[in-house]
């Protein structure tokens, strides 16, 4: 009798052991999926696309389990790339080239053996590069106004006030310390400005062997300021046809500025009496005229209107008013 009870209990336990897994599977299926036990310190991908090959993982946890996503930093071989803006609270040092497709911002210094490239600006106290090609390269795009691809600012007071926002130096025979190129129709390659009593641009010859300033091409100054010539003319009023033979008009650019009549209009008003319409105001400027070809004649200039002068010559030898002359005329 006792042996039968023992066998009965053993069969009952065996049936329960077989039934429990089936019961668990049935319960899991009722909820749609199985609920596996999770290690309390397990690390797993946040989603199906979070863990990308080649990207530095980004961990997120509030204690216990942690999820891993792909950061904006990736590595391929010895090249590390960051897909967003970089901000460093310390120095950045690189044995090669630093390239940023977005901004590069650091409160420390940047030191690179290669070049430094930034497509969306760069902010750093000091940038040092040592490379044979392209030390610093920065590109500004879009419709921004007053924004520089590379900007330098230096402020100091008292005896230390002699500072430089930008310093450029070249040691080669054909080098350029600072170079500016404008490809826009009204762009400016290099500009210097002052908002106080200083000077916008200064040129110096430090050893007396070079030039303080050189220009390849025409120069221009606003009409109301003094210093540079505004107009130059060589005029024939001695022999018909009466013409402006050579000229320069500082208000024009390109070939039009030096191709006669250069925007000027010479008109005969009577024997030996001519007017010149300059196309811009000259009645408040300094005008100088001088006769050519061994004649001794004295000019008289009369403003007809703000932009037109009447020119009359008096020949001292002939004692004749209205003598035709070859003459040059300059407006400053």
VEXPAPA-239124 format. One line per 3 residues: number of its first residue (from 0); their letters; for each residue x, y, z of C-alpha. Coordinates in steps of 0.001 Angstrom, whole numbers, plus 500000, padded with zeros to 6 digits. Each point is the difference from the previous one (the first is absolute). Layout:
BEGIN
NUM = A = X/Y/Z | ... .
//
This chain:
BEGIN
0 = XXX = 500000/500000/500000 | 502760/502413/500881 | 501802/499215/496742 .
3 = XXX = 496893/500898/497953 | 499705/503411/501754 | 503647/500763/499262 .
6 = XXX = 499570/499119/496324 | 496826/502136/499855 | 501768/503060/501428 .
9 = XXX = 502896/499563/497577 | 497643/499884/497018 | 498223/503144/501225 .
12 = XXX = 503264/501945/500310 | 501123/498826/496555 | 496716/501136/498417 .
15 = XXX = 500279/503426/501683 | 503574/500384/498749 | 498851/499329/496463 .
18 = XXX = 496937/502245/500256 | 501702/503122/501402 | 502034/500811/496835 .
21 = XXX = 496898/499551/497889 | 498079/502340/502321 | 502762/502634/499773 .
24 = XXX = 500079/499766/496222 | 496209/500361/499871 | 500123/503110/502203 .
27 = XXX = 502774/501558/497848 | 498086/499317/496805 | 496922/501634/501493 .
30 = XXX = 501993/503254/500367 | 501407/499822/496466 | 503634/499183/500798 .
33 = XXX = 502240/498399/502535 | 501374/502127/502831 | 503577/498791/500530 .
36 = XXX = 501792/500711/503197 | 502394/502988/499675 | 503283/500414/501789 .
39 = XXX = 499622/503126/502183 | 503324/501331/498595 | 499558/498960/496378 .
42 = XXX = 500994/502341/497119 | 497959/499788/496811 | 499322/502049/496832 .
45 = XXX = 497329/502687/500335 | 498393/498896/496705 | 500677/498005/496872 .
48 = XXX = 502128/502712/498338 | 501637/501532/503077 | 503238/498006/500032 .
51 = XXX = 501769/500920/496727 | 503325/498521/499006 | 502890/502460/500208 .
54 = XXX = 498210/502444/502344 | 501075/500663/503570 | 497155/498751/502282 .
57 = XXX = 497931/502415/502066 | 498822/498519/503308 | 496845/501065/501842 .
60 = XXX = 498981/498752/503442 | 498377/501221/503176 | 501423/497062/501925 .
63 = XXX = 499622/496340/499236 | 499486/499091/496365 | 501664/502215/497359 .
66 = XXX = 499076/500662/496379 | 502530/500623/497243 | 499454/502316/497039 .
69 = XXX = 502311/501236/497235 | 501716/503313/500822 | 500977/502679/497432 .
72 = XXX = 503599/498742/500264 | 501265/497287/497677 | 503377/498411/499284 .
75 = XXX = 501395/498423/496855 | 503588/498846/500306 | 501964/502886/501505 .
78 = XXX = 497406/502656/499021 | 497458/501211/502571 | 497035/502055/498778 .
81 = XXX = 497396/502010/501904 | 496724/500622/498212 | 498970/503111/501983 .
84 = XXX = 501529/503045/501725 | 503030/499517/502212 | 500453/501876/503272 .
87 = XXX = 503123/499450/502073 | 500615/501506/503421 | 503736/499276/499701 .
90 = XXX = 502619/500010/497282 | 499752/498066/496728 | 503215/498451/498670 .
93 = XXX = 500283/497951/496814 | 502930/498382/498249 | 498203/500430/496673 .
96 = XXX = 497168/501978/498438 | 496916/501190/501915 | 496825/500172/497882 .
99 = XXX = 496613/501170/501315 | 496931/499869/497735 | 498168/502069/502625 .
102 = XXX = 501355/502524/502512 | 503158/499550/502071 | 499860/501627/503425 .
105 = XXX = 502532/499709/502790 | 500826/502032/503089 | 503566/498689/499727 .
108 = XXX = 502558/500182/497221 | 500179/498020/496738 | 503341/498589/498894 .
111 = XXX = 500234/497926/496820 | 502930/498667/498008 | 497751/500027/496928 .
114 = XXX = 497399/502451/498757 | 496786/501002/501803 | 496740/500121/498020 .
117 = XXX = 496623/501203/501247 | 496858/500433/497892 | 497870/501816/502615 .
120 = XXX = 502413/502211/501889 | 502676/499552/502643 | 500424/501572/503444 .
123 = XXX = 503263/499539/501895 | 502401/502193/502029 | 503072/498855/498017 .
126 = XXX = 500310/497924/496818 | 503409/498618/499014 | 500646/497915/496888 .
129 = XXX = 503179/498622/498464 | 499406/498881/496434 | 501394/500616/496520 .
132 = XXX = 496539/500503/498455 | 496953/501845/501354 | 500580/500895/503657 .
135 = XXX = 496436/501117/500746 | 496971/499582/497758 | 496510/501252/500860 .
138 = XXX = 496969/500329/497715 | 497048/502338/500535 | 496857/499320/497974 .
141 = XXX = 496440/501282/499988 | 498497/503470/500123 | 501764/501245/503119 .
144 = XXX = 501069/503642/500195 | 503048/501192/501890 | 501136/496447/500795 .
147 = XXX = 503611/499044/499322 | 501222/496541/499105 | 503084/500839/502072 .
150 = XXX = 499836/502787/502594 | 502590/501395/502371 | 499410/502429/502835 .
153 = XXX = 502618/501569/502272 | 499239/502464/502790 | 502391/501620/502450 .
156 = XXX = 500296/503236/501935 | 502766/502341/501044 | 503565/499259/498931 .
159 = XXX = 498973/496569/498727 | 497547/501476/497514 | 502104/499150/496920 .
162 = XXX = 498264/496743/499084 | 499114/498106/496816 | 496689/498393/499105 .
165 = XXX = 501639/498100/497142 | 503723/499513/499288 | 501269/498587/496714 .
168 = XXX = 503654/499379/499198 | 501740/498387/497048 | 503748/499368/499639 .
171 = XXX = 500089/498932/496344 | 501122/502398/497242 | 496590/499862/498293 .
174 = XXX = 498002/499623/503215 | 497027/502003/501242 | 499579/500704/503677 .
177 = XXX = 496245/500475/499619 | 498022/499085/496886 | 496426/500867/499133 .
180 = XXX = 498002/498998/496909 | 496485/501167/499153 | 498093/498166/497253 .
183 = XXX = 496751/501980/500336 | 499168/502867/497643 | 500317/502602/502775 .
186 = XXX = 502086/497975/502447 | 503111/501230/501811 | 503134/497871/500338 .
189 = XXX = 501424/501806/503055 | 498337/502778/501992 | 501207/502125/502893 .
192 = XXX = 497726/502247/502052 | 500207/502279/503010 | 497138/501285/502131 .
195 = XXX = 502145/502414/501984 | 502883/502345/499121 | 502218/497169/498768 .
198 = XXX = 500898/498831/496501 | 498158/497389/497951 | 503020/498709/498063 .
201 = XXX = 503730/500778/500471 | 502886/499051/497730 | 503613/500261/501155 .
204 = XXX = 503404/499586/498366 | 502151/499124/503011 | 503444/499935/498372 .
207 = XXX = 499703/502628/497255 | 500424/497452/497190 | 496403/499086/499239 .
210 = XXX = 496636/501702/499554 | 497497/501008/502631 | 497135/499647/497533 .
213 = XXX = 499620/498591/496488 | 496945/499650/497777 | 499681/498020/496790 .
216 = XXX = 497048/501705/498340 | 497981/503156/500496 | 499262/501465/503416 .
219 = XXX = 496854/501673/501263 | 499046/502322/502830 | 496590/501325/500982 .
222 = XXX = 499259/503326/498344 | 499906/502201/503111 | 503305/498832/501501 .
225 = XXX = 503421/501406/499157 | 503254/498337/498968 | 499466/498025/496804 .
228 = XXX = 499123/501368/496585 | 496356/499788/498954 | 500447/500736/496275 .
231 = XXX = 502828/500466/497472 | 499603/501287/496421 | 502244/500908/497069 .
234 = XXX = 497896/502165/497677 | 500466/501244/496450 | 498220/503312/499380 .
237 = XXX = 502706/501277/497612 | 499272/497947/496855 | 496734/498508/498837 .
240 = XXX = 498623/497525/500674 | 500026/501158/503597 | 500248/496975/502251 .
243 = XXX = 500992/498599/503358 | 503062/497993/499016 | 500965/498388/503300 .
246 = XXX = 498119/499808/503265 | 499282/498295/503315 | 496683/500021/501860 .
249 = XXX = 500303/498709/503566 | 496235/499486/500284 | 500130/497245/497353 .
252 = XXX = 501607/496553/500043 | 501626/497823/497376 | 500759/501211/496486 .
255 = XXX = 497292/502690/500177 | 502117/501961/502496 | 502852/500550/497500 .
258 = XXX = 498360/499705/496578 | 499364/503501/498518 | 497825/501857/500645 .
261 = XXX = 499807/498121/503360 | 496466/501159/500675 | 500915/503696/499500 .
264 = XXX = 498293/502222/497421 | 501935/502745/498151 | 497809/502622/498247 .
267 = XXX = 501032/503077/497959 | 497979/503041/501054 | 501775/502503/497713 .
270 = XXX = 503433/500764/498501 | 502495/498755/502579 | 497284/499568/502642 .
273 = XXX = 499210/496442/501204 | 498149/498331/502834 | 500764/496652/501594 .
276 = XXX = 497243/498056/501711 | 501675/497610/502483 | 496882/498058/500950 .
279 = XXX = 500595/500588/503716 | 500214/503115/502168 | 503229/501977/499596 .
282 = XXX = 499061/503520/501071 | 501221/499282/503555 | 503251/498243/498991 .
285 = XXX = 503549/501147/499174 | 500574/500380/496238 | 503336/500561/498248 .
288 = XXX = 500560/500683/496268 | 503253/500376/498089 | 500711/500812/496311 .
291 = XXX = 502344/497812/497895 | 502299/500311/496972 | 502029/503120/500902 .
294 = XXX = 497029/502354/500205 | 499712/502547/502736 | 496321/500106/500817 .
297 = XXX = 498023/500592/503165 | 496714/498123/500627 | 496769/501327/501435 .
300 = XXX = 497550/497451/501419 | 496350/500874/500543 | 497475/497591/501566 .
303 = XXX = 496946/499838/497750 | 498223/497581/502312 | 501210/497702/502811 .
306 = XXX = 501458/497445/497560 | 500991/502192/497017 | 502927/502417/499567 .
309 = XXX = 500519/502565/497247 | 503676/500237/498975 | 501354/503162/498324 .
312 = XXX = 503681/500601/499228 | 501878/503305/499676 | 503148/499922/497845 .
315 = XXX = 502454/502445/501570 | 502242/500268/496900 | 497133/500544/497589 .
318 = XXX = 498009/501966/502585 | 497002/498023/498846 | 497021/498733/502008 .
321 = XXX = 498512/496703/498859 | 503168/498600/498472 | 499742/496317/499316 .
324 = XXX = 502459/497871/501953 | 501159/496494/500706 | 499718/499759/503750 .
327 = XXX = 499771/497645/502970 | 497447/500340/502768 | 499882/498297/503401 .
330 = XX = 497225/499893/502595 | 500952/499128/503593 .
//
